[in-house]
Amino acid sequence: MHSKIVIVGGGAGGLELACKLGRKLGAQAVTLVDSRLFHIWKPSLHEVAAGTLDVHQEGLSYQMLAHDNGFTFVYGPLLALDAAQRRLTVGAIYSGDSADHARREEVLPERQVGFDSLVLAVGSTSNYFGVPGAAEHTISLNATEDAERFRLTLLKLLTQAELQKDTRPEAGVDIVIIGGGATGVELAAELREASGVYATYGFRRLQAERDVRITLLEGAPRILAPLPEKVSSAALELLRQRAVKVVTGTRVTAIAADAVTAGEVVYPAQIVVWAAGIKAPDFLKALGLPTVKSGQVEVGGNLAVAGCDHIFALGDCAACTGPDGKLVPPRAQAAHQQADYLFDTFMRQHAGKPPPARPYVYRDYGSLVSFGQTTSVGSLMGSLKGLSWFVDGFVARMMYVSLHLLHHRAVLGTVRTGVLALARFLIKRSTPLVKLH
């Protein structure tokens, strides 16, 4: 098959770009390639891991979105790229998840997809920085299957601790989260809130703050280091109120199946979450495109790959240098902005107009960090350089929720987003507050 514009990666930026272009240009012109069948907003994965969000209700079918927004969806992983011939190879899809390849049945064969323009929006993966045992003994919230694996492991450990209380009064669950950025902090807060809810659904011998022991380790002097100090201090206080042990200025040196070592201190751990850094997916280096040390694809101010004016990259996988000489940070708002920039680029191209005269410039609108289902903290950036406002509590929580709704609006439209939000509100009133199966 051949498509004018092929987008690889159905994350927030890639999917929004596909939807906007599809509604304007149609399915013959726009194709989205992804290795999964369902889309979920990545900032909500910590809720999936804690069990407070059901991925089977939250996930949006790419095939449904393709039908509704007028683009073509191709299911499969990107295997290879021929930049000169403007062709990429999409891998085969097999039934089941058996490790025995001989017993797997091929559902979709390997395919070739031609393109006039290509956009890489494949996101990021965990960077373990060579820490021994990190890859083998930790869970990283990169995708829905990681969050589900964490949730099911937590349920198993809670059940075991509940059954052991008669013979081992100290039985509980030790959780260590490595990394005090937004992902680690949000997961710690969500887990504390969820652990109290689990205790009311059959785990009655467990006391959440005593028996679900959560430790957050951060190498920097404070958590949420990129954010204003006032936000970091407020977040630290909220975590302490929730009986989350926070250790800053510490470096993890080794991870085993049952413990995390940081210098001379050993922390017992039955579940370890790695949230200490990201990098571009390794397969990008094999595509023959210029990459930087982090593995990101090198792009110019117009988001085109260096030396390939028909190939673009956006989001976490793109190394884009701003006017200040700094790389654009790997944040969701950057991916949204870059998707809008490329939408304008392609629409100009379709109309026979020159590309945008100005390069893409990242604009920081601030950051919000979720602390469970009732509160958030963060900072909002003003139009004047260096001006920001601290926000917290219910107002910040509503602003945080609105970000999710704005993303849904971009891919579903206003009416369907409103209906979906109402439906989920009603479903929460008739189902457990956490997913128990």
N, C-alpha and C positions, 0 to 999 in steps of 0.2 A: 504494500500500500504506500501511498504518497500523500503528504499533507504539507500545506504551505508553512504552517507553524506547528512544531512539535515541542511540547513541554514535558520534561522528565521530572517527576516528583510532584505529588499531590498534597504537599503540606500547605500551610496557610497562604504563602505567597504564590506558589505554583497553581494551586486550585483557584484562587481568586482571579489570577490572570487568565486561566483557561475559561472560567465562567464569563468574565467580561468580554473576552474576545469571541467566545462561542456565540454569545447573544448578538454580536454585531456581524460576525463573518460566517457562521454556520459550521456544521459538522464536517463538511468537505475540506474546510480550510484550517481547522484547529483540532489537534489531537493531544490528549493527556496520557502519559505512560506512568504507571505506578505498579509496584510489586505487591500491593495490597488491594483488597476489594473495598475497604471502608476507610473513610477519613474521620479523624478525631482531632480536635484542637489541642495541639501539643501542651500548652500551658495547663490543661486540665488533667494531665496524666497522673499528677500526684493525688487527685481525688479518686481516680480509678484504682490506684494502688491501695489507698486507704479503705476502699469499698464504699465511699460515700457517693460515687457516681458509677452507674451501670453502663459499661462500654457498649453493651448490646442495645441499649436505648439511645445512647449518645451518638454512636457511630452513624455516619451518613454514607450511603452507598454511592460509589463513584459512577456506577452505571446509571443510577437514578439521576444524579447530578448532571451527567452527560446528556441524558434525554431531555431534562428540563431546561438546560442552559445552551443546548445546541452545539456541543463539541463531541468528538469521538474519544472513547476510552479504550486503551489497550492495556490489558492486564499482563504483567510480567516484569522481571528485573532487567535493567540495562546491562548487557554483556559486553558490547563493543561499539566503537564509534569510528566511522570512516569519514573524517572531516572533509577530505578532498572530494569524495563522491556524494557527500551529503546524505549519508545513510547510517542508520544505527541498527544494532541487533538486539532484539528483545528475547530473553530466555524463555524456555518452555515452562509450563506449569503442570505439576503432577498432583494426583489425588493423594490424600493422607499425608502423614508426617513421618512415615516409617524411615528409619535409618538404612534399611535394606533397600538399595536402589533397584534391585532386581524385582522386588515385589510391588514397586510403585507403578501406577498407571498414568501414562501421559494424557492430560486433559487438553492442553493447548500446546502446539508445536513451537519450536523456535521460529521467530518471524523477523523479517526485514522491513524497516519503516524508513521511507525516504522523506526528505524535508527540504524546504527552501531556507527556513530559519529554525534554529534550535535554541531552546532555553533550558539550562540546567538548574533545577531547583530541588536538589536532593538532600538538603539539610545537613545535619551533622551527626556524629557519633561520639562515644566517650573517648577521652584521652586519658590513659592510665599512667602516663609519664614514667613508665618502666617500673612501677611499684610491684614487687614480687607478690604474686597471688591475687592481684586486683582483678585481672580478667577472669580468673577461674572461680573466685569466691565472692563476687559482688554482683548485684543487680543494678543496672543503669536504666533509668526511665527514658529510653530512646523511642520506644514504640509501645503500642497497646499490649502486645504479647508480654513485654517486660513488666508492665504495670499489673497485668493479670497474674503473672507468675509470682510477683511479690504478694499480691492479695491472697492467693491460694496458699502460699507458704505461711503467711501470717495466720490464716484460719487454722491450718494444721497445727501450728505451734501453740495457738491459744487453746485448742482442744486438748492437746497433750498436757499443757500446764494445768488446765481445769481438772483433768483426770488424776494428776499427780499430787494434788493439794493434800490429800489424806496422809500420804507418806512423806511428802516433801513440802512443808509449809512455805518454803522460799521459792517454790516453782513459779516461773514467769517467763517472759519473753524479753530478751536483750536485743535491742535494735541499735545499730550504729550507722549514722549517716555521715559520709565523708564529703565535706564541701558545704560552706555556709553561704552560698549564693542563693538566688531566689528559689531554685528547685529544692535544695536541701532544707531551707527554712520553711517553705510552704509544706513540704512533706512532713516535717517534724510536727508542725502545728496541726495539720489535718489528722495525723496519726493519733495525736493525743486526744483530739475531739472524738475521733472514731472509736478509740479504745474504750472510752466511757460508754459509748452506745453499744458496743459488742457485749459489754458486761451485763447489760440489761436484756440481752437476747440469748439467754441460756448459759452464759459464762458467769454465773452469779458468785462463784467462789473467788473470782479475780477482782482485785481493786485496781483500777486503771493506773493511777499514779504510782502505786507501789509495785505492781506486778508487770506492767508493760513499761520497761525501762528504756528510755530513749536518750541516746547520746549523740550530740552533733559536734564534729571535729572540723576545725577551720584553720588553714595555715596562715592566713593574714591576721593582723592584730585585732580585727573586728569582723563580725559577720556583715554580709551585704556591703562589702568594701567599696564597690563602684558607686554606691548611692550616698547621699548626704549623711553626715554623722548622726543627725537627729533621727533619721529613719532607722539607721542601724541601732541606735540606743533604744528606740521604742520597740523595735523587733526583739531585741535581747530581753527586755523587760517582759514582753508578752510570752516569750518562750519560758522564762523563769517562772512566771505565774502558772504556767502549764506543766511545771515539774520536768522540763526538758533540760538535761545537763548540757551546757555549752562550753566547749574548750577551744579557745582561740590561740593563735601563735604556736600551733603544734603541727608537726609533719608526720604523716603516716609513712612508716618504713617497711611494713610487711603486713600481709593479710592471710590468715589461715581460715580453715573451715569453721572454727569456733572462736576466733579472736582477732582483734586488730591491734597491731603494735605501732605505737607512736613514740619513738625514742626509747626511753626506759619504761614507759607505761604500757601495760597490756589491758585492753578493754574486752571483756567477754562479749561475744556477739553470735547470735543465732541467725540473724539476717543483717547483711551489710549492703548499704546502698551507696553507689559511687556517683557523686554529683560534683566532682571537683574539677571538671574541665571537659572541653569538647574539642573535636577536630573534624576536618572534612572526611567523608568516607574514603577508605583506602583505594577503592576501585577508580577514583578520579585520576590517580597518578598513571593508570594504565591506558587512559584514553588518548594519550599523545598530545594533550593540551598543556600549556604552560601553567605550572603550579608554584605556590610559594612554600616555605618551610612547613607550614601547618597543613599542607595538602590542599588548601583552597585553590580554586581556579583563579588565575590572575585576570582581572578585567579592568577596563579603562573607565573614564567618567561616564561614558554612554552605556556601561554594563556589558559591552562587547568583549569577548575574549581576545587577549593580545594576539594579533596576527590572524584572527578569524572574524571578519566583520559580520558573518552570518550566524555566529554562535554567541549566545549570551549566557550569563549566570546571575542568579539573584539569591539572596538569603544567606544562610550560614555557610554554604559551600563556595561563596564568592569572596575573593579578596579585593575589596574596592577601597581605594585610598581617597580620602576626602581632601578638600582644599587646604586643610590644616596639616596634611601629611600623615594623619592617623588613619588606621583601617576602620571602616564602618563596623560598629560592634555587632556581634551575632545576636540580634534581638528581633522579636516578632515585628515590632513596629518598623524596623528597617526593611524586612521582607515585604510588608504591606506597601511601603513607600516605593520600593523598587518595582513591585508589580504594577503600580500606577504609572510609573515612569515608562516601563516597557509597553504597557497598554497604549500610551500616547505615541510611543515610537512606531508600533505596528499599525496603528490606525492612520498615522501620517503616511506610512509606507503604502498602505492600501489605497489611500486617496491620491497618491502620486506627489505628495509633498515632501520636502526635505525633513530629515530627522530633527528632533529638538535642538535648538541652538545651545542651550545650557546643559551642562553635565548634571548628573544626579548628585544632589547634596543631601546628606542625612540630616534630619531635624529631630532633635530629642524632645519629646513631649512629656518626659518624666517616666516614673515607674511606680507600679503598685504591686504590693506583695500580699497574698491572701493568708489569713490566719483563721482558717476554718470557715464555717458557713455563716458567721455573723459579723466578722470584722476584717479589716485590711488596714495596711499602712502604706504610705508612699509619698512621693513628691511630684508635683506638677510643674512643668517648666513654662515660664512666661515668654512673651514675645521679645523681651529685652534680655540680652545675653547675661547669664549668671543669675537671673531672677527666678526663684522657685518658691513654691508653697508646700508646706507640710500638711498632709491630710491623713486622717485616721478614723477609726470607728465605722459607724453605719454608712456615712457618706462615702468613705473610701471603698467600702464593700460594694455599694451600689455602682460606683464607677468601675470597679473591677469586673462585676457581672456584665456591665454594659459593653465592655471590650469584647466579650464572648458573643454577645448578641449582635454587635456590629459585624463581626466576622460571619456569623450565620446570615445576616442580612445580605452580605456581599455575594453569597453563594446560593441562597434560597429566595431572596426577595423579602420585602417588608411584611406582607400579609402572612406568608408561610412561617416566617420567623416568629411573629406574634402568636400564631396558632400553636407552634411547637413549644414556645415558652409557656403558654397557658396549659398545654397538655402535660408537660413535665411537672408543672406546679401541682396539678391535680393528681398525677400518678404518685408523687411523693407523699401525698396525703393518704394513700391506700396501699403503700408498700413499706417494707422495713426501711429504716433510715440508713442502713448499711446493707450491702449485698452479702447474703449468708450462704450462697451455694457456689 
